[in-house]
Amino acid sequence: MKRVWSARGLAVLLVLAVVACGSAPRRAGKSPMQQRIEKMFNAADSDGDEWLTPAELDAGFPWLAGKFADIDTDHNGKVSLAEITSYIELSRMLPEKKR
């Protein structure tokens, strides 16, 4: 038996498809860890230029003292929020011995 779609049925199907494609991604927003890192970064950025110097990094993230060269991946002499977030997130994936 051949199924015939009504105009109303096709309209409903079309609306559902559009809604499904336009829905927000599951991870909309920042994770709690990203929020904490951003808050600490902003507190450490004493001159408000949205970059951390070695002194600002050491003061704001004391457990990362001396690791500025490792965190500054583009070697421009300053650390961005993206660089420090990536460093912290990736270091959490390493075994405890390699941190």
N, C-alpha and C positions, 0 to 999 in steps of 0.2 A: 504494500500500500504506500503510495506516494504522499509525503507530508507537504502541505502547502502552508507557508508562513503568511500570516496576516500582516497588514501594514502596522497594526498596533504592536504585534509581537516583535517585528523587526525594529520598531522605534525603541521599545524597552531594551532590547539587546544592544542597540547602538548606545543608548544612555549608560547602560552598565559598563560597556567597554570604555567609554570616555571617562567615566568616574574612576574606573580601575587604573587607567593610564595616568590620570591626573592626581592620584592620591600621594600624600607625602611619603617620603622614604621612611623606613623603620627607625633609622638612627638620626632623626632630625634633632639638631642641637648638639651640645657638647656633653661629653661624659663627665661624671663627677671628678675624675682625675684631671681631665683637661681644664675644668673650671678651677681646681685648686692650683694647678701649675700657672694658669693665667693670672690668678690673684697674687700669687707669690712673685711672678715676673713683674707685674705692675708695681708691687711694693718695693722690689729691688731696683727698679728703674728710677733712680733718684733724680735724674735730670729730665725725665719724661720724653725722651727722644725715641722711645719704642725699640731701643737696642740696649743690650747689657755690655758693659766694659768688663775686663777681667776683675776689677775691684768690685763692681756691682754684683757680678755673678758670685764671687766668693762670699760677699756679705749676705746676699739674699738666698743662696743655696749652699750653705757651708759644707754639706756632704759632697759637693761637686768641686770644692776648692782644688785648684791645680789641674783641672781637667778642661780648661778653656779651649786649648788647641784641639782636643777631641770633639768638643761640642760645636766649635766654629767650623762647620763643614765647608763653607765657601771661602774660608781663610781671608775674610775682609776685615779682621780685627775687632769684630763686634758680633754679638749673639742675638739672633731674633727669637721671638716667641716660638716660631715653627721649629727652629733648630733645637731649642732646649726641650720642647715637647717631644720631638722625635727621639732625642737622646734618652730622655727618661723612659719613654714607652718602650723603646728597643732594649734598654738595659734591664728592664723588668722581665724581659723574655729570656735573658741569659741565665744559665745556672749560677747559683750564688758564688761559686769560686771565681768566675770570670768577670764579675762586676767590678 
